[in-house]
């Protein structure tokens, strides 16, 4: 059985200090969590399988990804590094990979120009292209007969709507249908974030995570809502995810990567120690 990956996430914003890791709730109320390079070093030493670096305001602010911070981070870590935020073109991808990233995460630009996924996967290989899907529950199923309706934990029917620009703009696009399309276009992986769960410590959004994991052939990284190792376990068992991404439980010292892996190992989840 393939080992399950534990991936700390660095949500980074640009400020006078260069770049600062932040964490919010449902993409808002951001709190500073530390220096991205120092945190990256910590997680590398703790045995993280990969790191995700997301420049979360680049698209909204209409600027490129902070390449200098990526270079400094890449110099300090020896595990795969995925970088996203403000990536809009083949040249952007090339620049980020040259800075030391192993993969790029495309979100807003992919929704606006889906063919970017096809072009970039042909140039760099599918293994380099991660499509980030931020989504939000939409309870209006009566007026959306073309959407993929799922039952929420309490039985309420809902569909999941793709949102872009850091959750600021709903698109009307069905997340399940979009995920299938990006797989066909050549994306090598999906980074799925439930905006409803982001920063809540309530656990992953299991209905959408499970649906994508069952429907797709490519790996699904679950993101949004981790409050403890049990939530990560549930993401693997109930959500059937291939990897789990978490931020605040690591940033603020509640748990280490080793803590999480030990918990999972005790429960027969295959992880790399």
Secondary structure by P-SEA (a helix, b strand, c coil): cbbbbbbbbbbcccccccbbbbbbcccccccccccaaaaaaaaaaacccbbbbbcccccccccccaaaaaaaaaaccccbbbbbcccccaaaaaaaaaacccbbbbccccccccaaaaaaaaacccccbbbbbbbbbbcccccccccccccccccbbbbbbbbcccccccccccaaaaaaaaaaacccccccccccccccccccccaaaaaaaaacccbbbbbcccccaaaaaaaaacccccbbbbccccccccccaaaaaaaaaaacccccc
